[in-house]
Amino acid sequence: MIGKGAQGAVFKVSSDKRVKICAKPEFAAKEGNVLKIAQESPTIPRFYEVGHNYIIMEYLEGPTLFQYLESGGSYPKN
């Protein structure tokens, strides 16, 4: 396990993939749809698969977006 929060837990399954197990199936569906739409952005992890209560996506080393913003980082509004 590499992290957990209100929506579920994230596990590293290989050197380049992670799986997020969602507490509720609707969380997986909603996040999966957002990832599909955002695939052209260079800042979004590659999306591989969404299932009933899970999402498989690219594993990227580094802080979470929340950790980055908490440490004083910023994200462009464009």
C-alpha positions in Angstrom: 0.0 0.0 0.0 1.3 3.4 -0.9 -1.5 5.5 0.4 -5.1 5.7 1.6 -7.8 8.3 2.1 -11.5 8.9 2.2 -12.1 7.4 -1.2 -10.0 4.2 -0.9 -6.5 2.9 -0.9 -3.7 2.8 -3.5 -1.3 -0.1 -4.1 1.8 -0.3 -6.3 1.3 -3.4 -8.5 4.4 -3.1 -10.6 7.3 -0.7 -11.3 5.0 1.4 -13.6 1.4 0.7 -12.4 -0.8 1.2 -9.4 -4.3 0.3 -8.5 -6.7 2.4 -6.5 -9.3 0.3 -4.7 -12.3 2.6 -4.1 -14.6 2.5 -1.1 -17.6 2.9 -3.3 -18.0 1.9 -7.0 -19.3 5.3 -7.9 -15.9 6.8 -6.9 -14.1 4.5 -9.4 -16.6 5.4 -12.2 -16.3 9.2 -11.6 -12.5 9.2 -11.3 -12.1 6.9 -14.3 -14.2 9.2 -16.4 -12.1 12.2 -15.4 -8.8 10.4 -16.1 -10.1 9.3 -19.6 -11.0 12.9 -20.4 -7.7 14.3 -19.1 -5.3 11.9 -20.9 -3.9 14.5 -23.2 -2.5 16.5 -20.3 1.2 15.9 -19.6 0.5 16.1 -15.8 -2.1 13.4 -15.6 -1.0 9.7 -15.0 -1.7 7.3 -17.9 -5.0 5.6 -17.4 -5.3 1.8 -18.1 -8.5 0.4 -16.8 -11.5 1.0 -14.6 -13.6 -1.7 -13.0 -16.4 -2.1 -10.5 -14.4 -0.6 -7.6 -10.9 -0.1 -8.9 -8.8 2.0 -11.3 -5.4 1.0 -12.8 -3.2 3.8 -13.7 0.5 4.7 -14.2 2.7 4.8 -11.1 4.6 8.1 -10.9 7.3 8.7 -8.2 6.8 12.0 -6.3 4.5 13.8 -4.0 0.7 13.7 -4.4 -1.0 16.9 -5.7 -2.2 17.6 -2.1 1.4 17.2 -0.7 2.8 19.5 -3.4 0.2 22.2 -2.7 0.6 21.9 1.0 4.4 22.4 0.7 3.8 25.8 -1.1 3.7 24.6 -4.7 1.3 26.1 -7.2 -0.7 24.8 -10.1 -1.4 27.0 -13.2 -5.0 28.1 -13.6 -5.0 27.8 -17.5 
